[in-house]
C-alpha cells in the first residue's frame, strides 16, 4: 500500500487501520475525524507527512510511533490528550508544540525521538510521566512549567544534549533515574 486517499465522509478510522503499512509516504486526515485511534499509523516507516485536520482532539497510544522519517507535525490546538507512546521512536522529529489543553505528557510519548531539539510544554501540564523524553539525545533546552508537580521515572534519561533545565518549585516528586546519564 503506497498511497491512501481517505474519503471526506469518513468519521472514524479504527485502531491500527494502517499499522505497519511501510510504503505510505503522505496522509491527510479528513475533517470529520476527531480521534486518531491507537496504533493508527504505528510503524509506517516511510511516512513523511501527516496532515491533521483542526477538528482532531485526541491522539491515541502509539498512534504515530515508529515513523522514522516524520520530521514535523502540527498538532491541532483542539487536542486535549496525547496517548502513551504516541510519537515514540519518531527519529527525525525535530520540534513539537504540545497544545495548551493537554494536562499530562504520558509515558513514552516522545521516547527516543533522536532529532528532537525543541519542545514547548504548556502551562496546564501537571505530569511528565515515565520515559516521556527518554533517549531524546538532541534535546538541548527545556522549560518545565510551574504547573508540573511530578516527573516520572526515567523521564529525561539519556538526554545527552540537555544543557539547561530549571525544575520549578511546584514539583513534589522526581522519579527514579529521571535525569540520569545526562
C-alpha positions in Angstrom: 0.0 0.0 0.0 1.7 3.2 -1.2 -1.0 5.8 -1.4 -4.2 6.3 0.6 -7.0 8.8 -0.2 -9.4 8.7 2.8 -12.8 9.9 1.7 -14.0 13.2 3.3 -17.2 11.4 4.6 -15.1 9.2 7.0 -15.7 9.9 10.6 -13.9 7.1 12.3 -10.7 5.2 11.4 -10.3 2.1 13.5 -7.5 1.2 15.8 -4.4 0.1 13.8 -6.1 0.5 10.5 -2.9 1.4 8.7 -0.4 0.0 11.2 2.9 -1.2 9.5 2.0 0.0 6.0 5.6 0.6 5.3 5.3 2.2 1.9 2.8 5.0 2.7 4.6 8.4 2.4 1.8 11.0 3.0 -1.6 11.1 4.8 -4.3 13.6 5.1 -6.9 13.1 7.9 -10.4 14.2 6.8 -12.3 16.9 8.7 -14.9 14.6 10.3 -12.2 12.5 12.1 -11.8 13.8 15.7 -9.8 10.9 17.2 -6.6 9.4 16.0 -7.1 5.9 17.3 -4.4 3.7 19.0 -1.7 2.3 16.7 -3.4 4.0 13.7 -0.1 4.7 11.8 2.3 2.9 14.0 5.4 1.6 12.2 4.6 3.2 8.9 8.3 3.6 8.4 8.2 5.6 5.1 5.5 8.1 6.3 7.0 11.6 6.0 3.9 13.9 6.1 0.9 13.7 8.3 -1.7 16.5 8.0 -4.2 16.5 10.9 -7.4 18.5 10.5 -8.0 21.1 13.2 -11.0 19.1 14.3 -8.8 16.4 15.8 -8.9 16.5 19.6 -7.4 13.2 20.7 -4.3 11.2 19.7 -4.3 7.6 20.9 -1.5 5.5 22.2 1.3 4.6 19.8 -0.7 6.4 17.0 2.4 7.6 15.3 5.1 5.5 16.9 8.0 4.3 14.7 7.6 6.9 12.0 11.3 7.2 11.4 11.0 9.8 8.6 8.5 12.2 10.1 10.4 15.4 10.7 7.5 17.7 11.8 3.8 17.5 12.7 1.4 20.2 13.6 -0.8 19.1 16.5 -4.1 20.9 16.4 -4.9 23.2 19.2 -8.1 21.3 20.0 -6.1 18.2 21.1 -6.6 17.6 24.8 -4.9 14.2 25.1 -1.9 12.6 23.6 -1.6 8.9 24.4 1.1 6.7 25.8 4.0 6.3 23.3 2.1 8.4 20.6 5.4 9.6 19.0 7.8 7.0 20.3 10.8 6.5 18.0 9.9 9.3 15.5 13.7 9.6 15.0 13.5 12.6 12.6 11.0 14.7 14.5 12.9 18.0 15.4 10.3 20.0 17.3 7.0 19.7 18.8 4.5 22.1 20.3 2.1 20.5 22.7 -1.4 22.1 22.7 -2.5 24.1 25.8 -5.4 21.7 26.5 -3.1 18.8 27.3 -2.6 18.3 31.0 -0.2 15.4 31.1 2.7 14.0 29.0 2.0 10.3 29.1 4.7 7.7 29.4 7.0 7.0 26.4 5.2 9.8 24.4 8.4 11.2 22.8 10.7 8.3 23.8 13.8 8.1 21.5 12.8 11.0 19.2 16.5 11.3 18.4 16.4 14.6 16.5 14.0 16.4 18.9 15.6 19.7 19.8 12.7 21.9 20.8 9.7 21.1 22.9 7.0 23.5 24.1 5.3 22.3 27.2 2.1 24.2 28.0 1.3 25.6 31.4 -1.5 23.2 32.1 0.7 20.1 32.2 0.9 18.7 35.7 2.6 15.3 35.0 5.6 14.4 32.8 5.3 10.6 33.0 7.9 7.8 32.9 10.2 7.6 29.9 8.4 10.6 28.3 11.6 12.1 26.8 13.9 9.1 27.4 16.7 9.0 24.8 15.9 12.3 23.2 19.7 12.8 22.6 19.3 16.1 20.7 17.1 17.9 23.3 19.2 20.9 24.3 17.0 23.2 26.5 13.7 22.7 28.2 11.4 24.8 30.4 9.3 22.8 32.7 6.2 24.9 33.6 5.3 25.7 37.2 2.1 23.6 36.8 4.2 20.4 36.8 4.1 18.5 40.1 5.5 15.2 39.1 8.3 14.0 36.8 8.2 10.2 36.3 10.9 7.5 36.3 13.5 7.9 33.5 11.5 10.8 32.1 14.7 12.6 30.7 17.3 9.8 31.0 19.8 9.7 28.2 19.1 13.3 27.0 22.8 13.9 26.4 22.5 17.3 24.9 20.3 18.8 27.7 22.4 21.8 28.8 19.9 23.8 30.7 17.0 22.8 32.9 15.1 24.5 35.6 12.9 22.4 37.8 10.1 24.5 39.3 9.3 24.6 43.0 5.9 23.1 42.2 7.5 19.7 41.6 6.9 17.4 44.6 8.1 14.1 43.1 11.0 13.3 40.8 11.1 9.6 39.8 14.0 7.2 39.7 16.7 8.0 37.1 14.6 10.9 35.9 17.7 12.8 34.7 20.4 10.2 34.9 23.0 9.6 32.1 23.0 13.2 31.0 
